[in-house]
Amino acid sequence: MKIIFYCSSSVFLLLVTLFFCFETYTLFVYHFEGTKDLPLSFGNFPHNREKLTHSKQKDKFSFAVMGDTQSAGTFEEIANKLKDEPLAFTVFLGDFVRKGTEGEHNYFKAEAPEFAFSYPVFFVVGNHDVDISNFPISKFEEIYGPSIFSFTYQECLFVFLRILNEPYSNKESLQFLERLIANDASARHKKKFVFMHIPPPVSSDFTARQFEGADELVQLIEKLNADYVIAGDYHGYARITLGKTVYLITGGGGAHLEKNKFGYFHHALVLNVSKNHVSEKILVVNRNEKFEDRIERFALADAYSWQANNVMEVFLINIILVASIVGLYKYLNRYSRHSKKELIRLFYSIVLFHLFQKMLRMPRLKKHTK
């Protein structure tokens, strides 16, 4: 029985050691990684848009879009492929974190510098990026800039909308489109691109959420005479043409894919735009979930958040564990001599038992006859 006790004690001490190590690691990671700000080129702020609106005229340009990244490891594969593309800017089409918490966004901000994007990076708000209580839209806009905006680049109009399902309202986005139409935005731009997270249900080729104002949104897009509507949310790829508008659905940036459905692969899209032509390039990658990324994400997004919100509980757990270790140490030290003798006896018994087993299993030698 004492042998079982000592084995159990060793396992307990190992688990406690791992707990304290991970607790220290969590505090270390938060101190050095979790308090970072977004890189200056990231965000929907005016200074980022002005980099494009004030740029020189070009014959052609490219930009990239990816939706529902969520997974740092898989998106790193996409980011490496994007480095080979001559891009003017990149758009995250929402759901770039798993859930709307400060911890998840701290993890994204910690990883963002590793993507090494030197050009402007814009963000569409997704349903996983916000939470009414834990991470409201106002908090999202504080970190990433306005969630409804537009800018002009190379005589093309780029419109960013906040299209979400309940409990959020889409009225502001619809009103924003109405103002653009009233200001004759369609006639003043050669091409119009509209970005949103949740696409309207314009086809059965992909699974679409139901949301407020979906029919009105499609009508306004038609009035705007948009060339492209680019959205995420559906974890896959789909391309639909409705009237003069191409709907590109690209949600394969890293989240778990829609299995057994069309467009089942991880990817990003690069759109090459010239005066009279737009081409689409699909960058396909394999899923890659790195263990170290999972540990870092859990530490920043979950463990530290729980520790910060439950300080008294964490303090009590640490006191109880320390007291348990001290008590266990005293007990082991008191009976150490007796325990050592028992362990030595057990060791010799096991060795003799194995030797006896081997002797029984040895094959008998046969006598040779002349």
Number of C-alpha atoms within 10 A of each C-alpha: 6 10 12 9 10 14 12 12 16 12 12 16 17 11 12 17 13 12 14 13 11 15 16 11 17 24 17 14 18 21 12 10 17 25 13 17 15 17 16 14 19 25 24 24 20 12 13 18 21 14 15 17 15 11 10 8 11 11 8 13 18 18 19 23 23 28 34 31 29 23 23 26 19 22 28 21 20 24 17 12 14 20 13 8 12 14 19 16 22 21 21 26 29 29 26 28 25 18 20 22 20 19 24 23 23 22 26 23 20 23 20 18 16 10 16 13 18 15 18 23 23 24 25 27 28 27 22 19 24 24 17 11 9 11 18 14 18 14 14 20 17 12 16 19 18 22 25 20 18 19 15 17 20 21 16 18 20 18 21 27 23 26 30 21 17 10 10 15 15 19 14 13 21 19 12 17 25 17 12 15 17 11 11 12 17 18 11 12 15 14 23 22 20 20 27 29 29 27 27 23 16 16 14 8 15 21 17 16 14 14 19 17 16 19 12 12 20 17 11 17 21 15 13 21 19 21 21 20 22 24 29 31 25 24 28 28 27 19 14 16 14 11 9 11 17 16 22 20 29 28 34 32 35 31 25 18 20 18 11 7 14 13 22 17 22 29 27 27 24 20 16 17 18 15 14 8 9 15 10 13 11 14 15 16 19 13 20 14 15 12 10 10 15 13 15 21 23 17 24 28 25 17 18 20 18 15 16 10 10 11 10 11 12 15 11 11 11 15 11 12 17 13 12 14 15 12 12 15 13 11 11 15 11 11 10 12 10 10 16 11 11 13 14 11 11 13 12 11 12 12 11 12 11 12 12 11 11 11 9 10 9 8 8 7 6 6 6 5 4 3
